Protein backbone atom coordinates (compact mmCIF):
# COMPACT_ATOMS: atom_id res chain seq x y z
CA UNK A 1 0.00 0.00 0.00
CA UNK A 2 1.34 3.45 -0.78
CA UNK A 3 2.23 5.57 2.17
CA UNK A 4 -0.54 7.84 3.33
CA UNK A 5 0.17 11.54 3.46
CA UNK A 6 -0.58 13.34 6.68
CA UNK A 7 -3.94 15.07 6.33
CA UNK A 8 -4.06 18.50 7.85
CA UNK A 9 -7.82 18.45 7.40
CA UNK A 10 -8.81 14.94 8.41
CA UNK A 11 -11.76 14.58 10.74
CA UNK A 12 -12.86 11.18 12.00
CA UNK A 13 -15.47 10.50 14.65
CA UNK A 14 -17.59 7.53 15.57
CA UNK A 15 -21.04 7.49 17.08
CA UNK A 16 -22.76 4.70 18.95
CA UNK A 17 -26.51 4.47 19.43
CA UNK A 18 -27.51 3.85 23.02
CA UNK A 19 -30.92 3.76 24.73
CA UNK A 20 -30.23 7.37 25.79
CA UNK A 21 -29.40 8.52 22.24
CA UNK A 22 -26.14 8.83 20.35
CA UNK A 23 -22.73 9.23 21.93
CA UNK A 24 -19.59 10.12 19.98
CA UNK A 25 -15.82 10.18 20.17
CA UNK A 26 -13.02 11.26 17.88
CA UNK A 27 -11.24 8.38 16.17
CA UNK A 28 -7.52 8.25 15.43
CA UNK A 29 -6.98 6.67 12.01
CA UNK A 30 -3.29 7.50 11.66
CA UNK A 31 -2.22 3.89 12.20
CA UNK A 32 -4.87 2.30 9.97
CA UNK A 33 -3.12 0.09 7.44
CA UNK A 34 -5.85 -2.40 6.57
CA UNK A 35 -9.63 -2.07 6.47
CA UNK A 36 -10.05 -4.01 9.74
CA UNK A 37 -7.97 -1.33 11.50
CA UNK A 38 -10.81 1.13 10.92
CA UNK A 39 -13.23 -1.01 12.90
CA UNK A 40 -10.64 -1.57 15.63
CA UNK A 41 -10.15 2.20 15.93
CA UNK A 42 -13.92 2.72 16.26
CA UNK A 43 -14.17 -0.02 18.88
CA UNK A 44 -11.28 1.48 20.86
CA UNK A 45 -12.62 5.05 20.66
CA UNK A 46 -16.12 4.11 21.80
CA UNK A 47 -15.33 1.16 24.08
CA UNK A 48 -17.67 -1.13 22.14
CA UNK A 49 -18.33 -4.78 22.87
CA UNK A 50 -19.42 -5.60 19.30
CA UNK A 51 -23.18 -5.66 19.81
CA UNK A 52 -23.93 -1.98 19.22
CA UNK A 53 -24.79 0.03 16.16
CA UNK A 54 -21.93 2.43 15.42
CA UNK A 55 -21.24 4.86 12.60
CA UNK A 56 -17.81 6.09 11.58
CA UNK A 57 -17.89 9.50 9.88
CA UNK A 58 -14.76 10.68 8.10
CA UNK A 59 -14.15 13.88 6.17
CA UNK A 60 -10.90 14.45 4.29
CA UNK A 61 -9.49 17.75 3.02
CA UNK A 62 -12.91 19.19 2.10
CA UNK A 63 -12.83 16.70 -0.80
CA UNK A 64 -14.78 13.61 0.23
CA UNK A 65 -16.43 11.87 3.14
CA UNK A 66 -17.01 8.29 4.14
CA UNK A 67 -19.55 6.61 6.36
CA UNK A 68 -19.07 3.13 7.75
CA UNK A 69 -21.76 1.28 9.63
CA UNK A 70 -20.80 -1.32 12.20
CA UNK A 71 -23.83 -3.31 13.31
CA UNK A 72 -23.44 -6.14 15.80
CA UNK A 73 -21.06 -8.71 14.34
CA UNK A 74 -22.19 -8.14 10.72
CA UNK A 75 -19.71 -7.10 8.05
CA UNK A 76 -19.18 -3.33 7.99
CA UNK A 77 -21.10 -1.39 5.36
CA UNK A 78 -19.45 1.64 3.76
CA UNK A 79 -20.43 4.61 1.62
CA UNK A 80 -18.07 7.13 0.01
CA UNK A 81 -19.16 10.49 -1.35
CA UNK A 82 -16.49 10.28 -4.07
CA UNK A 83 -14.66 6.99 -4.55
CA UNK A 84 -12.41 8.48 -7.20
CA UNK A 85 -11.17 11.32 -4.96
CA UNK A 86 -10.76 8.88 -2.07
CA UNK A 87 -8.56 6.63 -4.20
CA UNK A 88 -5.89 9.34 -4.27
CA UNK A 89 -4.51 8.28 -0.87
CA UNK A 90 -4.04 5.25 1.33
CA UNK A 91 -6.82 6.05 3.77
CA UNK A 92 -9.29 6.48 0.93
CA UNK A 93 -8.15 3.16 -0.50
CA UNK A 94 -9.14 1.49 2.78
CA UNK A 95 -12.63 2.97 2.54
CA UNK A 96 -12.88 1.95 -1.11
CA UNK A 97 -11.91 -1.58 -0.07
CA UNK A 98 -14.61 -1.63 2.62
CA UNK A 99 -17.14 -0.40 0.07
CA UNK A 100 -16.05 -3.00 -2.49
CA UNK A 101 -15.00 -0.33 -4.97
CA UNK A 102 -12.20 -0.62 -7.50
CA UNK A 103 -11.11 2.63 -9.16
CA UNK A 104 -9.54 1.58 -12.46
CA UNK A 105 -7.83 4.83 -13.40
CA UNK A 106 -6.93 7.09 -10.50
CA UNK A 107 -5.63 9.76 -12.88
CA UNK A 108 -8.79 10.16 -14.98
CA UNK A 109 -11.07 13.08 -14.14
CA UNK A 110 -14.39 11.29 -13.81
CA UNK A 111 -16.16 13.85 -11.67
CA UNK A 112 -17.82 13.00 -8.36
CA UNK A 113 -18.48 9.28 -8.03
CA UNK A 114 -20.42 8.22 -4.93
CA UNK A 115 -19.99 4.52 -4.25
CA UNK A 116 -20.64 1.76 -1.78
CA UNK A 117 -23.77 0.87 0.17
CA UNK A 118 -26.31 3.58 -0.57
CA UNK A 119 -28.82 1.90 1.78
CA UNK A 120 -26.66 1.85 4.93
CA UNK A 121 -28.72 4.62 6.59
CA UNK A 122 -32.16 3.81 5.14
CA UNK A 123 -33.51 2.19 8.28
CA UNK A 124 -32.24 5.15 10.32
CA UNK A 125 -34.04 7.83 8.28
CA UNK A 126 -31.79 8.71 5.32
CA UNK A 127 -32.87 7.00 2.11
CA UNK A 128 -30.48 5.90 -0.62
CA UNK A 129 -31.83 8.63 -2.88
CA UNK A 130 -31.34 11.27 -0.22
CA UNK A 131 -27.80 10.11 0.56
CA UNK A 132 -26.91 10.24 -3.13
CA UNK A 133 -28.50 13.67 -3.54
CA UNK A 134 -26.65 15.05 -0.50
CA UNK A 135 -23.36 13.64 -1.77
CA UNK A 136 -23.70 15.14 -5.21
CA UNK A 137 -24.98 18.58 -4.23
CA UNK A 138 -22.73 21.07 -5.98
CA UNK A 139 -20.83 23.57 -3.87
CA UNK A 140 -21.53 21.83 -0.56
CA UNK A 141 -18.54 20.79 1.55
CA UNK A 142 -18.37 17.21 2.87
CA UNK A 143 -18.42 18.50 6.46
CA UNK A 144 -21.72 20.26 5.76
CA UNK A 145 -23.18 17.10 4.26
CA UNK A 146 -22.13 15.11 7.33
CA UNK A 147 -23.82 17.76 9.49
CA UNK A 148 -27.09 17.34 7.57
CA UNK A 149 -26.88 13.56 7.92
CA UNK A 150 -26.12 13.88 11.63
CA UNK A 151 -29.12 16.18 12.06
CA UNK A 152 -31.41 13.66 10.34
CA UNK A 153 -30.06 10.83 12.52
CA UNK A 154 -30.22 12.92 15.74
CA UNK A 155 -26.52 13.08 16.60
CA UNK A 156 -25.81 16.60 15.32
CA UNK A 157 -25.06 17.89 18.83
CA UNK A 158 -22.47 15.16 19.34
CA UNK A 159 -20.92 15.87 15.93
CA UNK A 160 -20.76 19.59 16.67
CA UNK A 161 -19.16 18.90 20.03
CA UNK A 162 -16.36 16.92 18.37
CA UNK A 163 -15.83 18.91 15.18
Secondary structure, 3 states (H helix, E strand, C coil): CCCCCCCCCEEEEEEEEECCEEEEEECCCCCCCCHHHHHHHHHHHHCCCCCCEEEEEEEECCCEEEEEEEECCCCCEEEECCHHHHCCCHHHHHHHHHHCCCCCCCCCCCCCCCEECCCCCHHHCCCHHHHHHHHHCCCCCHHHHHHHHHHHHCCHHHHHHHC
